[in-house]
């Protein structure tokens, strides 16, 4: 099974570091928490793909 991953770059909502991640378009929508690789704060990641590509991406800080 061949999945072409989608390379997406965004900024950490805490430290503003540039973060690059690979998204899997075969998963049409997803939401999860991932730590920033620079400042280690938790980021809530959510995205959605449609037939044309990436429809929505959001990276939010988590209030602690």
C-alpha positions in Angstrom: 0.0 0.0 0.0 1.5 3.3 -1.1 0.7 6.5 0.8 2.2 9.8 -0.3 2.8 11.8 2.8 2.1 15.5 2.8 4.9 17.7 4.2 3.5 20.6 6.2 5.4 23.4 8.0 3.9 25.6 10.8 5.1 27.7 13.8 4.9 26.5 17.4 2.3 28.6 19.2 4.6 28.9 22.2 8.1 29.5 21.0 7.4 30.3 17.3 9.9 27.7 16.1 9.4 26.4 12.6 8.1 22.8 12.8 7.8 20.4 9.8 5.7 17.3 10.0 4.4 14.7 7.6 0.7 14.3 7.4 -1.0 11.2 6.0 -3.8 12.1 3.5 -5.2 8.6 3.7 -6.5 9.6 7.2 -9.0 12.2 6.1 -9.1 14.0 9.5 -7.2 13.7 12.7 -6.7 15.5 16.0 -4.0 14.7 18.5 -1.4 16.3 20.9 2.3 16.4 20.0 5.1 18.1 21.9 7.1 20.9 20.2 10.5 19.5 19.4 12.2 22.8 20.5 10.4 23.9 23.7 8.6 20.6 24.6 5.2 22.3 25.2 2.1 20.3 24.1 0.5 21.4 20.8 -3.0 20.4 19.8 -2.8 19.4 16.1 -5.9 19.0 14.0 -6.2 18.7 10.2 -8.6 17.6 7.5 -8.0 16.5 3.9 -10.5 16.5 1.1 -10.3 15.3 -2.5 -8.2 18.4 -3.5 -5.7 18.2 -0.7 -5.3 19.7 2.7 -8.5 21.6 3.6 -7.7 22.6 7.2 -4.8 22.6 9.6 -4.6 24.1 13.1 -1.9 24.0 15.8 -3.1 25.4 19.1 -1.4 25.9 22.5 -3.0 24.0 25.3 -3.8 26.1 28.3 -2.3 24.6 31.4 
